[in-house]
Amino acid sequence: MLEQYIPNVITSVKGEKSLFDKLDKWLLLAEAWLKDTFTSDATFAAIASYSDDNIVKPMAARAVVCEAMRMAVPSLDVVLTPNGFGIVSNSNIAPASKERVARLIDSLVAMRDEALALLITKLPGASKWLTSVQCAWFRSTLFPSLEVVGECGFTENIWDKYVKLRSEIIGIEESLAEEYFSREQMYEWRINTPSTDPVLPLVKMEIVSVLKGNPINSRRMVECVNYIRNNPEKYPKWHASDTAKLFSPPKFENKKEAKGYWF
């Protein structure tokens, strides 16, 4: 199964360690990383029991193998001798150059991230994932998938870039919630978003624009708020929030008993 995900592996001969034995400790570390960061223990166990024709299982396996190889590559051809470290070589196969090893690691990261991008979109349908802390982490923003990285113009190191962008996204969302949409409505969008909601795509586009270095377009955001104000049945969370009061200030009324009047 391991060799399905790693091409061009020379079969071990009698007396040599198998590829699995060489990668064993890194595979365990990669699986622990996948559980802690993406799936949870319970969901990982469920995925492991899936049949191979369920796309979730091979994507999870591919992510694990690529991450394990990424960690293992720098030391796979290095051996410790009585005289220090050496490089494994023989008359038929020469060690790969530093540049080729670097390209291999970059390729493993790209394949890992491609698998993760698809896996994350499938996890909501996996057993027990929706109640996991990992699900809560991804759904704590309006961008629970890795697509936002590409929308911002990045094409490499997708997962690492997502982690960095996420902290910026949270800050932008908090600002938009405080000034326009309320924390209640922002939470509702994150957890239970109708596919027909016309406002959310505009809000997400604005967040991506800010990530690219542009200021918040207040006019566009006010237009979104006006739509929400005019459709209270669609946005009850917003209308019940303190933020809604910012757009519906109390009206001043002249009274005869008052000592002064406003004209």
C-alpha positions in Angstrom: 0.0 0.0 0.0 2.8 2.4 0.9 4.5 1.8 -2.5 1.3 2.9 -4.3 2.1 6.4 -3.3 5.9 6.4 -3.8 7.0 5.8 -7.4 10.5 4.6 -8.5 11.3 2.6 -5.4 13.9 -0.1 -5.8 12.7 -3.4 -4.2 14.7 -4.3 -1.1 16.8 -7.5 -1.2 17.1 -10.0 1.5 18.8 -8.5 4.6 17.9 -4.9 3.7 15.3 -2.9 5.5 12.0 -2.5 3.6 10.7 0.9 2.7 8.0 0.6 5.3 10.6 -0.2 8.0 12.7 2.8 7.0 9.7 5.2 7.1 7.9 3.6 10.1 8.6 6.3 12.7 7.9 9.1 10.2 4.6 7.5 9.2 3.6 7.4 12.8 4.5 11.1 13.2 2.6 12.0 10.0 -0.5 10.1 11.1 -0.4 11.8 14.5 -0.1 15.2 12.7 -3.1 14.4 10.5 -5.2 13.4 13.5 -4.3 16.4 15.7 -4.6 18.9 12.9 -7.3 17.7 10.6 -9.3 14.6 11.4 -9.4 13.8 15.2 -8.7 10.3 16.5 -12.2 9.1 16.1 -12.6 10.3 12.5 -9.2 9.0 11.6 -10.2 5.5 12.9 -13.4 5.7 10.8 -11.5 6.7 7.7 -9.0 3.8 8.2 -11.9 1.4 8.0 -13.3 2.8 4.7 -12.9 0.8 1.5 -10.2 1.9 -0.9 -12.7 3.2 -3.4 -13.9 5.9 -0.9 -11.9 9.0 -2.0 -11.4 10.1 1.6 -9.2 7.1 2.5 -6.6 7.4 -0.3 -6.4 11.2 0.1 -5.7 10.8 3.8 -3.1 8.1 3.1 -1.5 10.2 0.4 -1.2 13.2 2.8 0.4 10.9 5.4 2.9 9.3 3.0 3.9 12.6 1.5 4.4 14.2 4.9 6.4 11.2 6.2 8.6 11.3 3.1 9.1 15.1 3.4 10.4 14.6 7.0 12.4 11.5 6.2 14.2 12.5 2.9 17.0 14.5 4.4 18.2 11.4 6.4 17.3 8.5 4.2 20.6 8.4 2.5 22.7 9.4 5.5 24.3 6.7 7.7 26.3 7.0 10.9 29.6 5.2 10.8 32.4 4.9 13.4 34.1 7.8 11.7 31.0 10.1 11.4 28.1 10.5 9.0 28.4 9.2 5.4 26.2 9.0 2.3 24.8 5.8 1.0 26.1 5.0 -2.5 27.4 2.2 -4.7 28.9 1.8 -8.1 25.5 1.8 -9.9 23.6 4.6 -8.1 25.1 7.9 -7.1 23.6 10.2 -4.4 21.1 12.8 -5.7 22.3 16.3 -5.8 21.2 18.9 -3.3 19.1 20.6 -5.9 17.3 17.4 -6.8 16.6 16.6 -3.2 15.2 20.1 -2.7 12.9 19.6 -5.7 11.8 16.3 -4.4 10.9 17.9 -1.0 9.0 20.7 -2.8 7.1 18.1 -4.9 6.2 16.1 -1.8 4.8 19.3 -0.1 2.8 20.1 -3.3 1.3 16.5 -3.4 0.6 16.6 0.3 -1.2 19.9 0.0 -3.2 18.8 -3.0 -4.4 15.8 -1.0 -5.2 17.9 2.1 -7.2 20.4 0.0 -9.5 17.7 -1.2 -9.6 15.8 2.1 -10.7 18.9 4.0 -13.7 19.4 1.7 -14.7 15.7 2.3 -14.3 15.7 6.1 -17.8 17.1 6.9 -19.2 13.9 5.7 -16.8 11.7 7.7 -17.9 10.0 10.9 -17.9 12.2 14.1 -15.9 15.0 12.4 -18.6 17.7 12.8 -18.3 17.4 16.6 -14.5 17.5 16.7 -12.3 20.3 17.8 -10.6 20.1 14.4 -13.9 20.9 12.8 -14.4 23.9 15.1 -10.9 25.2 14.2 -11.6 25.1 10.4 -15.1 26.6 10.9 -14.0 29.5 13.0 -13.6 31.5 9.8 -15.6 32.0 6.6 -12.8 30.1 4.8 -12.8 26.5 6.0 -11.0 25.2 2.9 -7.6 26.0 1.3 -9.2 27.7 -1.8 -8.6 31.1 -0.3 -4.8 30.6 -0.7 -5.3 30.4 -4.5 -7.7 33.3 -4.5 -5.0 35.4 -2.9 -2.6 34.5 -5.7 -0.4 31.9 -4.0 0.4 28.6 -5.7 3.1 27.1 -3.4 3.3 25.8 0.2 -0.5 26.0 0.3 -1.1 24.5 3.7 1.6 26.7 5.4 0.3 29.7 3.6 -3.3 29.0 4.7 -2.2 28.8 8.4 -0.5 32.2 8.1 -3.5 33.8 6.2 -6.0 32.4 8.7 -4.8 34.7 11.5 -5.2 37.7 9.2 -8.6 36.4 8.1 -9.8 36.2 11.7 -8.8 39.8 12.3 -10.6 41.1 9.2 -13.7 39.1 10.0 -13.7 40.6 13.5 -13.5 44.1 12.2 -16.3 43.5 9.7 -18.5 41.9 12.4 -18.0 44.8 14.8 -18.6 47.5 12.3 -21.2 46.0 9.9 -22.4 42.4 10.4 -22.3 41.5 14.1 -20.6 38.5 15.7 -23.9 36.7 15.8 -24.4 36.9 12.0 -20.8 36.1 11.3 -21.1 32.9 13.4 -24.3 32.0 11.6 -22.5 32.3 8.2 -19.7 30.1 9.4 -21.9 27.4 10.7 -25.1 27.4 8.7 -24.8 29.2 5.4 -27.6 28.9 2.8 -26.1 28.4 -0.6 -28.5 31.1 -1.9 -27.4 33.9 0.5 -26.4 36.8 -1.8 -24.5 38.7 0.9 -21.9 36.2 2.0 -20.1 35.9 -1.4 -19.6 39.7 -1.3 -18.3 39.6 2.2 -15.8 36.9 1.3 -14.7 38.8 -1.8 -14.1 41.8 0.4 -12.0 39.8 2.8 -9.8 38.5 0.0 -9.4 42.0 -1.3 -8.2 43.2 2.1 -5.8 40.2 2.3 -4.3 41.5 -1.0 -3.6 44.9 0.7 -6.7 46.9 -0.2 -8.7 48.9 2.4 -12.2 47.9 3.4 -14.7 49.2 0.8 -17.1 50.8 3.3 -19.7 51.7 0.6 -20.0 48.1 -0.6 -20.3 46.8 3.0 -23.0 49.4 3.8 -24.9 48.2 0.7 -24.7 44.7 2.1 -26.0 45.8 5.4 -28.9 47.6 3.7 -29.9 44.4 2.0 -29.8 42.7 5.4 -31.9 45.5 7.0 -34.5 45.1 4.3 -34.7 41.3 4.7 -35.2 40.7 8.4 -36.7 37.3 7.9 -33.5 36.1 6.3 -31.2 37.6 8.9 -32.8 37.3 12.3 -29.4 37.0 14.1 -28.3 40.4 12.7 -31.6 42.2 13.6 -31.4 40.9 17.2 -27.8 42.1 17.6 -26.3 45.2 19.1 -24.6 45.9 15.8 -28.0 46.4 14.2 -28.6 49.3 16.5 -25.7 51.2 15.0 -27.8 51.4 11.8 -31.0 52.2 13.5 -30.3 55.1 15.9 -33.1 56.4 18.1 -35.2 59.2 16.5 -35.3 62.6 18.2 -38.8 64.0 18.8 -39.7 67.5 19.8 -41.8 67.8 22.9 -43.8 70.8 24.1 -42.4 70.4 27.7 -38.8 70.5 26.5 -36.9 73.7 27.1 -35.6 73.8 23.5 -36.4 72.6 20.0 -34.4 71.3 17.1 -35.5 72.5 13.6 
